[in-house]
């Protein structure tokens, strides 16, 4: 019993091989799935962009509440003491294609856990053993405004390096987890961080954007994957069409 498909069209017959049919089906399913994945990623990015825009509307005083109680990207006002003696340098952070660091500075709050304030981007010095100078004279108490955000997450090709538990400060780290930062500081630290407002003092380059690629780019990738699925089916049809043996001969 043959499972091969055979459909006659006048002088031609559509009879793709079983192997070609199976490969085309697998490719089409894979391309459609990848397209749906990219489309969903685009919807997520669009939602995050909307939340990012809404968060800029007003700044909410945080008091002693946890950052977890605020919406992501919401602007909040926090008060406390900036610990300039114990800072982290987030490695593998770029700005306009240039390598550098983002500076995380602890803000010790009275009655609340320590908040790590991302003070912005600073360029790489060109030497790994020569860290940028991020020291500053911290006042006894400050009031800062910024956005609530998550710690950066490593990509597929990115490595991780937790901060050292001992040694001089500032300490370099790559995509750290909150518990690793707590261990290095030796105090209770919020899982979320604060992206310091561009107009706030004590900062470096701060051109905050929603995470990831723009939604439109994900959607364009989705359309491309779906186009590949359509192309696979078209090629399957073209390669499966053959002339019949009597085509072109008169009776």
C-alpha positions in Angstrom: 0.0 0.0 0.0 1.6 3.3 -1.1 1.2 6.4 1.0 2.5 8.7 -1.8 0.2 11.5 -2.9 -0.8 11.6 -6.6 -3.1 14.2 -8.1 -3.5 14.7 -11.8 -3.8 18.2 -13.4 -4.3 17.7 -17.1 -0.9 17.0 -18.6 0.8 17.2 -15.2 0.7 15.1 -12.1 1.4 16.3 -8.6 3.3 13.4 -6.9 5.8 14.7 -4.2 7.9 12.1 -2.5 7.1 11.0 1.0 10.5 12.4 2.2 9.9 15.8 0.6 6.4 15.9 2.1 7.6 15.1 5.6 10.5 17.6 5.4 8.2 20.3 4.1 5.7 19.7 6.9 8.4 19.8 9.6 9.9 23.0 8.1 6.5 24.7 7.8 5.5 23.8 11.3 8.9 25.1 12.7 8.6 28.4 10.7 5.0 29.0 11.8 6.0 28.3 15.5 9.0 30.6 15.3 6.7 33.3 13.8 4.2 32.9 16.6 7.0 33.1 19.1 8.3 36.4 17.6 4.8 37.8 17.4 4.2 37.1 21.1 7.6 38.6 21.9 6.5 41.7 20.0 3.2 41.9 22.0 5.2 41.7 25.2 7.6 44.4 24.1 4.6 46.6 23.1 3.0 46.1 26.6 6.3 47.0 28.3 6.7 50.1 26.1 3.2 51.2 27.2 4.0 50.5 30.8 7.2 52.5 30.4 5.4 55.4 29.0 2.7 55.3 31.8 5.4 55.1 34.5 6.6 58.6 33.5 3.3 60.3 34.3 4.0 60.9 38.0 6.4 59.9 40.8 4.9 58.1 43.8 6.6 58.4 47.2 7.7 54.9 48.2 8.3 55.5 51.9 9.4 52.3 53.5 7.4 50.1 51.1 9.2 47.5 49.0 9.8 48.2 45.3 7.9 45.0 44.6 4.7 46.8 45.5 5.1 49.3 42.7 4.4 48.6 39.0 7.5 48.0 36.9 8.8 51.2 35.3 6.7 53.3 37.8 8.6 56.4 38.9 9.0 56.5 42.6 10.6 58.8 45.2 12.9 57.2 47.8 14.8 58.7 50.7 17.9 57.4 52.4 21.7 57.5 52.5 23.8 56.7 49.5 26.6 54.3 50.4 29.4 55.5 48.1 32.0 53.2 49.7 30.3 50.0 48.5 29.3 50.2 44.8 29.0 47.6 42.0 30.0 48.0 38.3 27.7 46.1 36.0 29.9 44.8 33.2 29.0 44.3 29.5 26.7 47.3 29.3 26.9 49.3 26.1 25.8 52.8 25.0 25.8 53.7 21.3 27.9 50.7 20.6 30.6 51.6 23.2 31.4 49.2 26.0 31.2 50.3 29.6 29.6 49.7 33.0 26.4 50.7 34.8 27.0 51.9 38.3 24.9 50.4 41.1 25.0 52.3 44.4 23.2 51.2 47.6 20.7 53.5 49.1 20.1 52.6 52.7 16.6 53.5 53.8 15.5 54.0 57.4 12.8 51.4 58.1 13.2 49.7 54.7 15.6 47.4 52.8 18.5 48.8 50.9 17.7 49.8 47.3 20.4 49.6 44.6 20.3 52.7 42.5 21.5 52.4 38.9 23.3 55.8 38.5 23.8 55.3 34.8 26.4 54.2 32.2 30.1 55.1 32.3 32.6 54.1 29.6 35.2 51.4 29.8 38.7 52.8 30.5 40.4 50.4 28.0 42.0 48.4 30.8 40.3 45.7 32.8 42.5 46.3 35.8 41.9 50.1 35.7 38.3 50.6 36.8 36.5 54.0 36.3 36.4 56.3 39.3 32.8 56.3 40.6 33.5 57.8 44.0 31.6 60.9 45.2 30.8 62.7 48.4 27.5 61.4 49.6 25.3 63.7 51.8 23.8 62.3 55.0 20.4 62.0 53.4 19.1 62.3 49.9 15.7 62.1 48.1 15.9 60.5 44.7 13.5 59.9 41.9 13.7 57.0 39.5 12.0 54.1 37.7 11.4 50.7 39.3 13.0 48.0 37.2 14.4 44.4 37.3 18.1 43.5 37.3 19.4 43.0 33.8 19.1 39.4 32.6 21.8 37.6 30.6 21.1 36.7 27.0 21.8 33.4 25.3 25.4 34.3 24.4 26.2 36.3 27.6 28.1 35.0 30.6 27.5 35.6 34.3 29.9 36.6 37.0 28.7 37.2 40.6 30.5 39.9 42.6 33.4 39.0 44.8 32.6 38.4 48.4 35.8 40.0 49.5 38.2 42.6 48.2 38.2 46.3 47.3 35.3 48.3 46.1 33.8 48.9 43.6 33.2 45.3 42.6 32.7 44.2 39.0 29.9 41.8 38.3 28.1 40.5 35.2 24.3 39.9 35.3 24.2 39.3 39.0 21.3 37.8 40.9 19.8 39.7 43.9 21.0 37.1 46.4 24.6 37.5 45.2 24.4 41.2 45.6 23.0 40.7 49.1 25.8 38.3 50.0 28.5 40.8 48.8 27.0 43.7 50.7 26.1 41.7 53.8 22.7 43.4 54.2 19.1 43.1 53.1 18.7 44.4 49.5 15.6 44.8 47.4 15.4 42.4 44.4 14.4 45.2 42.1 16.5 48.3 41.4 15.9 52.0 40.8 16.8 53.6 37.5 17.9 57.1 38.5 16.0 59.8 36.7 18.1 61.6 33.9 17.6 64.9 35.7 18.6 63.6 39.2 22.0 64.3 40.7 24.9 61.8 41.3 24.4 60.2 37.9 26.1 59.4 34.6 24.6 58.7 31.2 20.9 57.7 31.7 18.9 57.3 28.5 16.6 54.6 29.8 14.5 52.7 27.3 12.1 49.7 27.6 14.1 46.4 27.6 14.7 44.4 24.4 14.1 45.2 20.8 11.2 47.4 19.6 7.9 45.5 19.1 7.9 46.3 15.4 11.2 44.5 14.9 9.8 41.3 16.5 6.7 41.5 14.3 8.8 41.9 11.2 10.7 38.8 12.2 7.4 37.0 12.6 6.3 37.9 9.1 9.6 36.7 7.7 9.3 33.3 9.4 5.7 33.0 8.1 7.0 33.9 4.6 9.6 31.1 4.9 6.7 28.7 5.8 4.8 29.8 2.7 7.9 29.5 0.6 8.5 25.9 1.8 5.0 25.0 0.7 5.4 26.7 -2.7 8.7 24.8 -3.3 7.0 21.5 -2.3 4.3 22.1 -4.9 6.7 23.1 -7.6 9.1 20.2 -7.0 6.2 17.8 -6.8 4.7 18.7 -10.2 5.8 16.4 -13.0 4.7 16.0 -16.6 2.9 12.8 -17.5 4.6 10.3 -19.8 2.2 11.1 -22.7 2.4 14.9 -22.4 3.4 16.6 -25.6 2.5 13.6 -27.9 -0.5 13.5 -30.2 -2.8 10.5 -30.6 
